[in-house]
């Protein structure tokens, strides 16, 4: 039985170019529209739905949370789910403290504030500059858009927040601009998502970590898209053999419920006092209860091994596809996060993929981005690859 499609509305602010179909239900790794058509998901709600749809464990966690009646209390009062999740994140990472918020952009804004406060205490008011890298995407809020390397996101809102600068991914240049006197932090994505799914060179990242440590500058890792199991380890930084001072996460944390977090060392946490930052909803009991379940599932060694194994196979299949098609210029990625450079506008292939019943997204004008749920099976990955090849043509 299918539901009647709703007419398009003019009530929503027109900030998105929405696809024409209306989704009415989802199950496993497929979504279904009002006409009953099935769409295999290679987008995962932009790296959010790592456990797919209608997952029994996620549903049970939601019901358990609802049974308590504690949907929201504010952060003026203690509730157990958020405290348990913070302990798990600390135990699984470099961090000593955790701050919960509602989204990735909020997490990065919070990390910027923490870095600025720490920098002021460590070196005075001059030590406030934050450096981002070419190709970065860190959000669209007022501070984070200044650290995002997309002219179409930045230019309409100039003048941007001051003291935030984008530089080339070049150690020689960075060594000139990163100073103990003026720089409080450098932020980077181990795998740049919106910037084309570019895996940063591990040697470059390690040398940059050494440079920031030498000059008493914080390193912030943005793992909002590439963390939480997406690349085959729970945190992407594990594969780079470094530890940051702060780390931001969000997208898959609560299976589609809004949640983000900043993980930080004690020396940064010591700079933050009550009232320095806050959130009304962050880490609320309902969302945090679900997020505990998601953490346990995505931090399972069996799941991570599955992502590593299937990701390696998937990457090999994409490389073979590039050999067969002159329309594919390059393939990049790790785990179940891949980018394909194409010779025609990416949006055209995204539209044709929908016609074939496949959901993919872009990462720039000429890059396709593939982000299947981490639980996707080999058979479903094969079906998706067949649909993708047909869409590329």
C-alpha positions in Angstrom: 0.0 0.0 0.0 1.4 3.4 -1.0 0.6 6.9 0.3 -0.5 9.7 -1.9 2.3 12.1 -2.7 2.1 15.6 -1.1 2.0 18.5 -3.5 5.2 20.6 -3.5 5.1 23.4 -1.0 6.3 27.1 -1.1 6.2 27.3 2.7 9.8 26.1 3.2 12.7 28.5 2.7 14.2 27.6 -0.7 17.7 26.7 0.5 17.8 23.2 -1.0 17.4 21.8 -4.5 15.2 19.0 -3.3 14.7 15.8 -5.4 11.1 15.5 -6.7 10.1 12.2 -5.0 8.7 12.2 -1.5 10.0 9.4 0.8 7.3 7.9 3.0 9.2 4.9 4.6 12.5 3.2 4.8 13.9 -0.2 5.8 17.4 -1.7 5.8 19.4 0.2 3.2 16.4 1.2 1.0 14.0 4.1 1.0 10.6 4.1 -0.6 8.7 6.9 -2.2 5.0 7.7 -2.2 4.6 5.7 -5.5 6.2 2.6 -3.9 9.5 2.9 -5.8 12.6 1.6 -3.9 15.9 3.5 -3.8 19.1 1.8 -2.7 21.0 4.2 -0.4 24.6 5.2 -1.2 24.2 8.5 0.6 23.1 7.5 4.2 21.5 10.9 4.8 25.0 12.4 4.1 26.9 9.9 6.3 24.4 10.0 9.1 22.4 6.7 8.8 25.3 4.3 9.4 23.0 1.6 10.7 20.6 2.0 7.8 16.8 2.4 8.4 14.3 0.8 10.7 17.0 -0.8 12.7 15.6 -2.9 15.5 18.2 -1.9 18.0 17.8 1.8 17.3 14.0 1.5 17.6 14.3 -0.3 20.9 16.7 2.3 22.2 14.2 5.0 21.3 11.3 3.2 23.0 13.4 2.7 26.2 14.2 6.4 26.3 10.6 7.4 25.8 9.4 5.1 28.6 11.4 7.2 31.1 9.4 10.3 30.1 12.8 12.2 30.1 12.9 13.7 26.6 14.5 17.0 27.8 15.7 18.5 31.1 18.3 21.0 30.0 21.9 20.9 31.1 21.1 22.4 34.5 20.4 18.9 35.7 22.1 15.5 35.6 20.8 12.6 33.5 22.6 9.3 33.1 22.7 8.7 29.3 24.9 11.7 28.4 27.3 11.0 31.3 27.6 7.3 30.2 28.2 8.3 26.6 30.9 10.8 27.6 32.7 8.1 29.6 32.6 5.8 26.6 34.0 8.5 24.3 36.8 9.3 26.8 37.7 5.6 27.2 37.8 5.1 23.4 39.9 8.2 22.5 42.7 10.6 23.5 40.2 12.9 25.3 39.6 13.7 28.9 36.4 15.7 28.6 33.4 15.9 26.2 31.0 18.7 25.3 27.7 17.7 23.6 25.8 19.9 21.2 23.4 19.3 18.3 25.3 19.4 15.0 28.7 19.3 13.4 28.8 23.0 12.7 28.0 23.7 16.3 30.7 21.3 17.4 33.3 23.2 15.3 32.0 26.5 16.6 32.5 25.2 20.1 36.0 23.9 19.3 36.9 27.4 18.0 35.7 29.0 21.2 37.6 26.6 23.3 40.8 27.1 21.2 40.4 30.9 21.4 39.9 30.9 25.2 42.9 28.5 25.7 45.0 30.7 23.3 44.3 33.8 25.2 45.3 32.2 28.5 48.4 30.6 27.0 49.7 33.6 25.0 47.5 36.7 25.4 45.0 38.3 23.1 47.3 38.0 20.0 47.2 34.2 20.1 43.8 33.9 18.6 44.2 32.9 14.9 42.7 29.7 13.5 44.1 28.1 10.4 42.1 25.9 8.0 43.3 24.0 4.9 42.5 24.3 1.2 39.5 22.1 0.4 38.1 22.2 3.9 34.4 22.2 4.9 33.8 22.9 8.5 30.2 24.2 8.5 28.1 27.2 7.5 27.7 29.0 10.8 29.4 32.3 11.1 32.8 31.1 12.4 32.9 27.8 10.6 32.0 29.3 7.2 35.1 31.4 7.5 37.1 28.1 7.8 35.2 26.5 4.8 36.9 26.7 1.4 33.8 27.2 -0.8 33.5 30.7 -2.4 29.7 30.2 -2.9 29.2 29.6 0.8 31.6 32.4 1.9 31.1 35.3 -0.5 27.5 36.3 0.2 28.3 36.8 3.9 31.4 38.8 3.8 32.9 40.3 6.0 33.5 36.9 7.6 34.6 36.3 11.1 38.1 37.6 11.6 41.2 35.7 12.6 40.3 32.6 10.6 42.4 31.9 7.5 42.6 29.2 4.8 46.0 28.1 3.6 47.4 25.5 1.1 48.0 22.0 2.2 51.7 22.7 2.1 54.0 22.4 5.1 56.5 25.0 3.8 53.7 27.6 3.7 52.1 26.5 6.9 55.4 26.7 8.8 55.5 30.4 7.9 52.0 31.2 9.2 51.7 29.0 12.2 53.4 30.8 15.1 53.4 30.5 18.9 52.6 34.2 19.2 49.5 34.5 17.0 48.1 31.0 16.2 45.8 29.2 18.7 44.7 26.3 16.5 44.8 24.5 13.2 41.8 22.5 12.1 41.7 19.8 9.5 39.6 16.9 8.2 41.7 13.6 8.0 39.4 12.8 5.0 38.0 16.0 3.4 34.4 15.2 2.6 32.7 18.1 0.9 36.0 19.0 -0.6 36.1 16.0 -2.8 36.7 13.0 -0.5 40.4 13.6 -0.3 42.4 11.5 2.1 45.1 13.7 3.5 48.6 12.3 3.2 49.5 10.6 6.5 53.0 11.9 6.5 51.8 15.5 6.0 49.3 15.1 8.9 52.0 13.7 11.2 54.4 16.5 10.3 51.7 19.1 10.8 51.0 17.6 14.2 54.6 17.8 15.1 54.8 21.5 13.9 51.7 22.5 16.0 53.1 20.7 19.1 56.5 22.4 18.7 54.9 25.9 18.4 52.3 25.4 21.2 49.3 25.4 18.8 46.3 23.2 19.2 45.3 20.7 16.5 41.6 20.3 16.0 40.5 17.2 13.9 37.1 17.5 12.3 35.8 13.9 12.0 32.1 14.9 11.6 31.9 13.0 8.3 34.9 10.6 8.3 34.7 9.5 12.0 32.6 7.0 13.9 33.7 3.9 11.9 33.2 5.4 8.4 36.9 4.7 7.3 37.2 1.3 9.1 38.5 2.5 12.5 36.2 4.1 15.0 38.2 7.4 14.7 39.9 8.2 11.5 42.9 9.7 13.3 43.8 6.2 14.5 45.0 5.4 11.0 47.3 8.5 10.9 49.0 7.5 14.2 48.6 10.9 15.8 46.5 12.4 18.6 44.8 15.8 18.4 44.0 18.3 21.1 40.4 18.6 20.1 38.1 16.4 17.9 34.6 17.1 16.6 32.0 14.5 15.7 28.4 14.6 14.8 26.6 13.0 11.8 26.1 9.3 12.8 26.2 9.8 16.6 22.5 9.3 17.3 21.2 7.5 14.2 19.6 10.6 12.7 18.6 12.4 15.9 20.5 15.7 16.2 23.7 15.3 18.1 27.3 16.5 18.0 30.3 16.6 20.3 33.7 18.2 21.0 36.3 15.9 22.6 39.1 17.6 24.3 42.2 17.2 26.4 42.3 18.3 30.0 44.6 21.2 29.3 42.1 22.8 27.0 39.2 21.9 29.3 40.9 23.7 32.1 40.6 27.0 30.2 36.8 26.7 30.0 34.7 27.9 33.0 31.0 27.6 33.8 29.2 30.0 31.5 31.9 30.2 28.8 29.8 28.1 26.4 26.4 26.3 26.5 23.6 24.6 24.7 19.9 24.1 25.6 19.4 20.7 23.9 22.9 19.2 23.6 23.3 15.7 25.2 19.7 15.5 26.2 18.5 12.2 27.7 16.5 10.8 24.8 19.1 11.6 22.1 22.0 10.5 24.4 20.3 7.2 25.2 20.0 6.4 21.5 23.6 7.6 21.0 24.9 5.1 23.6 23.4 2.3 21.5 24.9 3.7 18.3 28.3 4.0 19.9 28.3 0.4 21.0 27.3 -0.8 17.6 29.7 1.3 15.6 32.6 0.6 18.0 32.1 -3.1 17.6 35.3 -4.7 16.2 33.2 -7.0 13.9 31.5 -4.0 12.4 34.8 -2.1 11.9 36.3 -5.2 10.3 33.3 -5.4 8.0 33.8 -1.8 6.9 37.5 -2.4 6.3 36.9 -5.5 4.3 34.0 -4.3 2.2 35.6 -0.9 1.8 38.7 -2.4 0.3 36.6 -4.6 -2.1 34.4 -1.6 -2.9 37.4 0.6 -3.7 38.8 -2.1 -6.0 35.5 -2.3 -7.9 35.4 1.5 -8.3 38.9 1.5 -9.7 37.9 -1.2 -12.2 34.9 0.9 -13.1 37.2 3.8 -13.8 39.3 1.6 -16.1 36.1 0.8 -18.1 34.7 4.3 -18.3 36.4 7.4 -19.8 33.9 9.5 -17.8 35.7 8.6 -14.6 38.9 10.5 -14.1 39.9 9.5 -10.5 38.8 7.4 -7.5 39.7 8.3 -3.9 38.6 7.1 -0.5 38.8 4.8 2.4 36.4 2.4 4.1 32.9 3.2 2.9 33.7 6.8 2.0 34.6 7.3 -1.7 34.8 10.1 -4.2 34.7 9.8 -8.0 35.9 12.6 -10.2 33.7 12.7 -13.4 33.9 14.5 -16.7 30.4 15.9 -16.7 28.5 17.9 -14.0 28.1 15.6 -11.0 24.5 16.7 -10.5 23.5 15.2 -13.8 24.8 11.8 -12.8 23.1 12.1 -9.4 19.8 12.7 -11.2 20.3 9.8 -13.5 21.2 7.6 -10.6 17.8 8.4 -9.0 16.2 7.2 -12.2 17.9 3.9 -11.7 16.9 3.7 -8.0 20.2 4.7 -6.5 20.8 7.6 -4.1 24.2 9.3 -4.3 25.4 12.8 -3.6 28.0 15.2 -4.9 31.2 16.7 -3.4 31.8 19.6 -5.7 30.8 20.3 -9.3 32.6 17.3 -10.8 32.9 14.8 -7.9 30.4 12.0 -6.9 30.4 11.0 -3.2 29.5 7.5 -2.1 28.5 7.0 1.6 26.6 3.8 2.0 25.4 2.7 5.4 28.1 0.8 7.2 26.0 -2.3 7.6 25.5 -2.7 3.8 26.1 -6.2 2.5 28.3 -7.2 -0.4 25.2 -8.1 -2.5 23.7 -4.6 -2.0 27.0 -3.0 -2.8 27.1 -4.9 -6.0 23.6 -3.8 -6.9 24.5 -0.2 -6.2 27.7 -0.5 -8.4 25.6 -1.8 -11.3 23.1 1.1 -10.9 26.0 3.6 -10.6 27.7 2.3 -13.8 24.4 2.6 -15.7 24.0 6.2 -14.4 27.5 7.2 -15.4 26.8 5.7 -18.9 
